[in-house]
Amino acid sequence: MENAKKYLPWTIRIIISVLFLISAVAKLYPSPYFAISTFEVKQLYPMGFSEDVAVFFSRILIGIELALGILLLQSNYLRRIIIPATILMLVVFTAHLTIDTIQNGGNSGNCGCFGSLLPMTPIEAIIKNVVAIILLVIYLNIVPKITNEKSNFWVLTTITFASILALFMLAPIQPKVAEVVLEDIETAPTENALLEENSTSLSIETAVAEENKTTETATTAIEKPVSDEPAPQKSGYAQYFSNIDKGKKILALFVPGCDHCRDVAKELAAMKAKNKNFPEVEVIFMNEEPEKIPDFFAYAGKNFPYKIIEVIPFWKLLGNSKDTPGIIYLWNGNKIKEWDGINEKQFVGSELQNILKKNYSEIKK
């Protein structure tokens, strides 16, 4: 019993410290700027944080988590400040997760507690936080109040400010840019050559068609058949691809280093190789590890026209509640079908192939 009382306080401190350290480090995975930007878009924006506030709040919050993880292992102001502050942070997190669970349900989605490294549902996170709070309350009850507790306040401030500063150094705030498109690759290299070869013949065919048009209309009145397709409209993606709202198109939103994105790209390439009438595929990449794009296309087996945009604009374009890979089937600018992530809404090639065969009137039913 004496041994339990002797080692239990340190055991509790180490457990809670590890939880906070993992939570802070996990929010920086797989790379600090990408992870923090994703945390801002998916966790802070839905809570009402503006873009200007979120970039500071996210780094300060993670810095405090890191600091508390370290400070729990030292003895200055432990009972008076550190443990109460840790309990308060856990209570705030739990209250937020509880509200989110009541409003949206807590059995799915990632609460963001451990970033994308260790996905956790809101309910799982609530249970984890409640257990941590109970352990800290037990600590306060089994450890007697120590009047001569160490009181070097500089240790607290130094570790806290150093941790926050480290976050700003690891993931510097990027300046806002007016234009989010970083690359302007309308056509992939392997397709450019084909377009150039066919440009002359296309021009000739166009000229001949124009000459015949007048003759046909003058000699006979041919009634134009009614086309079973949606009326043209603006999809909002024309700033990335000028022809995106003309005919059938597949818009893919990928992260260069995402394995699931690579698999979907490979599946799309295979479908396009088997079907000459398969819609043109155009890709928007997140600006995260763009050096992997050549390898991405090598794995897919085909180059697609692509653009690269910054992390936060990418998430806004895809949708804050959605995840990669994102696939959108467009027809004359109309969104016919969307897929995203790797769960219930994930891309299924057979669904796309099936809907491509249907007339618009059949799809609307």
Number of C-alpha atoms within 10 A of each C-alpha: 5 7 7 9 12 12 10 17 18 13 14 17 20 16 14 23 22 17 19 24 18 20 21 25 18 22 27 25 17 15 14 19 21 21 19 25 25 22 22 26 24 22 20 19 15 12 12 10 15 13 14 9 13 20 22 13 15 20 27 20 15 23 24 23 25 27 25 25 25 19 21 24 15 14 14 19 18 18 18 13 11 20 22 16 14 21 19 13 18 18 16 12 15 21 13 14 22 18 13 16 17 9 9 12 15 21 12 14 15 19 22 22 23 22 23 18 17 14 16 21 18 26 19 16 22 23 12 15 22 15 13 19 22 12 20 20 14 14 20 15 11 13 13 9 11 9 6 6 13 12 13 11 10 10 14 21 12 11 18 21 15 15 22 19 14 16 24 18 12 13 18 13 13 9 6 8 8 6 9 17 18 13 14 12 15 18 17 15 12 12 14 12 12 10 12 10 10 10 12 11 11 12 11 11 12 12 12 11 11 11 11 12 11 10 10 11 10 9 8 8 8 8 6 6 6 6 9 11 14 16 10 13 13 12 15 12 14 13 12 21 20 10 14 24 21 16 16 21 22 22 22 26 26 29 25 23 17 15 13 17 24 22 15 21 26 19 16 21 19 14 17 16 13 9 10 8 10 17 19 14 22 21 23 25 23 24 22 21 14 15 11 14 19 12 14 24 18 13 14 20 16 18 22 23 19 23 22 25 20 19 22 21 16 22 21 13 15 21 14 17 14 17 19 21 24 25 26 21 21 21 25 20 23 20 15 17 15 17 21 22 17 14 11 8 13 18 22 13 12 10 10 19 13 9 15 18 10 12 13 16 10 10 13 9 5
